[in-house]
């Protein structure tokens, strides 16, 4: 769908929003236990739908909204886990070595960007890459842990490095 939605599509998304926004926000609120994040994710759900699809073909609106929202919810949980891990690592630093608030924000945004980039990789490729780069494991150990051949690990690593390189070139 183009960036300029047709008036018919705008009407359809408006109707979908009016009919189901409160329900979706309440559903997300139960999942998250907090209304502020639920409101944000409900908005993100409708924004994602508006940007990606003609809603006139949606047969079961709540099932469709739930599917889109679940994907966003998974991403939200992953971001929260990433932020917690980063903040836990900061907590053990001596105060004089801790980054400023501005530096923390920049680092968190960078971590989120890296996480999004790695999410585009197949699961085994991402897992092998993280074991190598974060855990410092040798390829042989990764092959044993993932129960794959050494050649597969080398192929996974090549794929991950090429993906990272293409992402960096794209950003330039």
Secondary structure, 3 states (H helix, E strand, C coil): CCCCCCHHHHHHHHHHHHHHHHHHHHHHHHHHCCHHHHHHHHHHHHHHHHHHCCHHHCCCHHHHHHHHHHHHHHHHHHHHHHHHHHHHHHHCCCHHHCCCHHHHHHHHHHHHHHHHHHHCCCHHHHHHHHHHHCCCCCHHHHHHHHCCCHHHHHHHHHHHHHHHHHHHHHHC
